[in-house]
Amino acid sequence: MLCNRQPKARADVISYFIKVAHHLIDPLKSLYSSYAIFCALTSEPLHRLEKTWAYVSKKDKQMFDKIADLFSQNENSIKLRTFMEEAINRPGGGICIPNLSTFLRDIIHVAENYSENNANRDKNLEKLYGFIEKCQQSNYGISGTFGESLILIFFFILSHQTLSTWWRTFTILSSR
């Protein structure tokens, strides 16, 4: 994006990625990928480009604002959580690739606030794992290497149930 020297050219690239993020949200329900794009678009180097953002169309800015609203962390990310629940619980089988950072935060919160042998801890973790498992069963009609990789990623997440393992995984991934 920053390779372009002209603000208008940069704005075209920003608009393109806003549309990609929107398409990933609806109809694909790929919140993990759309959140990655959203984070890139709200990063400091891009956010500072005031002249560039001035060239982004009003329609694209409104679309971006809707995406920002969905990923808002207000009220414990209630809009994102509601969207994911509705996506996965649609009649006839829902589809959703969740924003896993929301669940990682939840898992860390539960693990830090409940002792290891606490029934509420187990109940809350089971609820989180259950939702991720539902998402894992989403049928995108994907087969082959990509589909298998997606399943392996979710399996990896579900198979790590101790705080220390979650914390190590989280630290390693966040340091990259």
C-alpha positions in Angstrom: 0.0 0.0 0.0 2.8 2.4 0.9 4.6 1.6 -2.3 2.2 4.0 -4.1 3.3 7.6 -3.8 0.0 9.2 -4.8 -2.8 9.5 -2.2 -5.4 8.6 -4.8 -3.7 5.4 -5.7 -3.3 4.5 -2.0 -7.0 5.3 -1.4 -7.9 2.8 -4.2 -5.9 0.1 -2.5 -7.6 0.9 0.9 -11.0 0.9 -0.7 -10.2 -2.5 -2.3 -9.3 -4.0 1.1 -12.3 -2.5 2.7 -14.4 -4.3 0.1 -12.5 -7.6 0.6 -13.0 -7.4 4.4 -16.7 -6.7 3.9 -17.0 -9.7 1.5 -15.2 -11.9 4.0 -17.7 -10.9 6.6 -20.8 -11.3 4.4 -21.3 -13.8 2.8 -18.3 -15.8 3.8 -18.5 -15.3 7.6 -14.7 -15.4 7.7 -14.2 -13.1 10.7 -10.6 -14.2 11.4 -9.4 -13.0 7.9 -11.6 -9.8 7.9 -10.2 -8.9 11.4 -6.7 -9.2 10.1 -7.5 -6.8 7.3 -9.3 -4.5 9.7 -6.2 -4.4 12.0 -4.0 -3.6 9.0 -6.2 -0.7 7.9 -6.3 0.7 11.5 -2.6 0.3 12.0 -0.7 3.5 12.8 1.2 3.8 9.5 -2.1 3.7 7.5 -4.2 5.6 10.0 -1.9 8.6 9.7 -2.4 9.0 6.0 -5.0 11.7 6.2 -4.7 12.8 2.6 -5.1 9.2 1.4 -8.2 8.6 3.6 -9.7 11.8 2.2 -9.8 10.1 -1.2 -11.6 7.1 0.1 -15.3 7.3 -1.1 -18.0 8.1 1.4 -19.6 4.7 0.7 -16.4 2.9 1.4 -15.8 4.8 4.6 -19.4 3.9 5.7 -18.6 0.3 4.9 -15.4 0.6 7.0 -17.3 2.1 9.9 -19.7 -0.8 9.9 -16.7 -3.2 10.0 -15.2 -1.2 12.8 -18.5 -1.3 14.7 -18.6 -5.1 14.3 -15.1 -5.5 15.7 -15.6 -2.9 18.5 -14.6 -4.2 21.9 -17.4 -2.3 23.6 -19.5 -4.3 25.9 -17.1 -7.3 25.6 -17.3 -7.4 21.8 -21.1 -8.0 22.0 -21.8 -7.2 18.3 -19.1 -9.6 17.2 -20.2 -12.4 19.5 -23.9 -11.9 18.4 -22.8 -12.0 14.8 -20.8 -15.2 15.3 -23.6 -16.9 17.2 -26.2 -16.0 14.6 -23.9 -17.1 11.8 -23.2 -20.6 13.3 -26.8 -21.2 14.5 -28.6 -20.5 11.3 -31.3 -23.1 10.3 -29.9 -25.7 8.0 -26.3 -25.3 9.3 -24.4 -22.2 9.7 -20.9 -21.2 8.7 -18.3 -19.2 10.5 -14.6 -18.8 10.8 -14.5 -17.0 14.1 -12.2 -14.2 15.2 -10.1 -16.4 17.5 -8.5 -13.5 19.4 -11.9 -13.0 21.1 -11.8 -16.6 22.3 -8.2 -16.5 23.3 -9.0 -13.5 25.5 -11.9 -15.4 27.0 -9.9 -18.5 27.7 -7.1 -16.5 29.4 -9.7 -14.5 31.4 -11.4 -17.7 32.6 -8.1 -19.4 33.4 -6.9 -16.4 35.4 -10.1 -15.8 37.3 -11.0 -19.4 38.4 -8.9 -21.9 40.2 -8.0 -25.1 38.2 -10.5 -27.3 40.0 -13.5 -24.9 39.8 -16.7 -26.1 38.3 -17.5 -22.7 36.8 -14.0 -22.6 35.1 -14.7 -26.0 33.5 -18.2 -25.0 32.4 -17.0 -21.7 30.9 -14.1 -23.4 29.1 -16.4 -26.1 27.8 -18.8 -23.5 26.4 -15.9 -21.7 24.6 -14.5 -25.0 23.2 -18.1 -26.0 22.2 -18.6 -22.9 20.1 -15.2 -23.3 18.4 -16.1 -27.0 17.7 -19.4 -25.9 16.1 -17.4 -23.5 13.9 -15.1 -26.4 13.0 -18.1 -28.3 11.7 -19.0 -25.5 9.3 -19.3 -26.8 5.8 -17.8 -24.5 3.2 -17.6 -27.2 0.6 -13.8 -26.9 1.1 -11.8 -30.1 0.6 -8.2 -30.9 0.1 -5.2 -29.2 1.6 -6.8 -25.9 2.6 -9.8 -27.6 4.3 -7.6 -30.1 6.1 -5.3 -27.3 7.3 -8.3 -25.4 8.6 -9.5 -28.4 10.5 -5.9 -29.0 11.9 -5.8 -25.4 13.1 -9.0 -25.8 15.0 -8.0 -29.2 16.3 -4.7 -27.7 17.6 -6.7 -25.0 19.4 -9.1 -27.4 21.0 -6.4 -29.8 22.1 -4.6 -27.3 24.3 -6.6 -27.0 27.4 -4.2 -25.9 30.1 -3.5 -22.2 30.9 0.3 -22.6 30.6 0.0 -24.1 27.1 -2.5 -21.5 26.0 -0.4 -18.7 27.4 2.8 -20.1 25.7 0.9 -20.4 22.4 -0.6 -16.9 22.8 2.8 -15.4 23.6 4.6 -17.1 20.7 1.9 -16.1 18.2 1.7 -12.5 19.4 5.4 -12.0 19.3 5.5 -12.8 15.5 
